[in-house]
Amino acid sequence: MTRRVRVIGQDEPVAVAARRLAREHLRRLYVVDGDGKLVGVLARRDVLRVFLRPDAEIARAVEEEVLRRCLWAAPEQARAEVVDGVVTLTGTVDRRSEAERAARLTEAIPGVVAVANELNSTVDDRIPG
């Protein structure tokens, strides 16, 4: 009998791989292309290198790249606090869709382990009418 091989697509973000490694208590994931062909092996130590980033550096990246550059949010409007790689987004943005977009973009930043999206919005633009 052989054990089931755990695979991940080559286009998946490192954060997704890290969550799977942690959640499923895996030592490695086999990376496959769109046809299911093996293209590499991702070990825990490979992922750790990406996530060994100081919290202050992660917070700066989220605030500059996501909150300021993508959402155009002023520092007093929205903030990012980081503890052990877990980012908490706080403050208020104009639209609910912007708050959701901020969380998705933050998840893609190297070093981010998880995102707690506590952003409020003045308008919920997800609801029609």
N, C-alpha and C positions, 0 to 999 in steps of 0.2 A: 504494500500500500504506500502511496505517496501522499504527501501533504499538498493541499491546494496552494498554488502559487499566488501571492498577492501582487497585483499589478496596478500601475497608474499610468495614465496617458502622458506623453511627453510634453503636452501643452498645458498640463495642470500647474497651477501656481505652487511654489514651494510651501506656502502656508497650508495648502490642502494636504500635501504630502506629510507635513509635520503633524497635522491633526490626526491623520490616519495612523501614522507610526505610533503616536502616543495613545490614541483611543483603542487600537487593536493590539497594543503591546508587541509591535513588530520590531525586528532588528534591521530589516531592509525591505524595500519595495523594488520590484522589477519594472523598469520603464519601457513602455511599448509605444510603437508608432500607431497611426490610424489603421493599419492592417493587422495589428496585433503582433508585429515582429519586435523582438527584443532589441532595444537600442542602448540599454544601460542598466546599471544597478544603483539605487540611491540608498545609502546607508544612513543610520541615525547620525553618525559623526559628520556626514556631509551637510545634513540639515542644520545641525547645531552651529556650524560655522556661520551660516546666514543669520541665525537668531542670537548670536552672541554680540549683541549691540546694546550699548548703554540706553537706559530708558530715556534719558534727556535727549539723546540723539534721535531716538524714534519720535519723541514728542515734537521736536523741532521739524523733522521731516513731514509729519502729519500736518502740523500747523502751516508750514510753508507750501507744501505741494498740494495738499487737499483743501484745507480750509481757506487759505489766502488765494492761491493760484487758480484752483478749480471753482470754488464757490464764491470767491471774492468777499469772504466774510472778514470783518474787522476783528482785531484781537479781543475787543470787549464784547463782541457778538458771539463768538464760538471759540472753544478751547479744547485741547487734548491733554489729558493726564495719563501717564503711563506708569504702571507698576508691574515689574517682572514681565514686560512684553505685552501686557493686557492694556489696551487703549480704551479710555472712557472719553467719549465725545460729549461735551456739555455746551449749553448755550441755546440760542435761538437763531434759526435761519428763516428765510421768507417762506419757502414751500416745503411740504413734507417729502416730495420727490428729491429735493436737494439733500435732506437729512439721510435718506436711504442711499443716495449716491455717495455721500461722504463715507458712510460705513463700508460700502463695497470697495471704494478706492483705498480706504485705510487698510482693509484686509490684505491688499496686494503689496503693501510696503514691507520690504525686508525687515525682519525683526519682530513684526507684529504677530503675536500668538493668538489673540482674540480681540474682539471689539465689542464694547458695551455702548450701544448707541442711545444716549440720553438726550439727544438734540430735540428741542421743541421746534415747532413751526407756527407761523402766524396763519398760514392757509394750508388746508389739506387738499392739494390739487389732484389727489388720486381718486377722489369721489366725483363722478360726473354730476353735472347739474348745478 
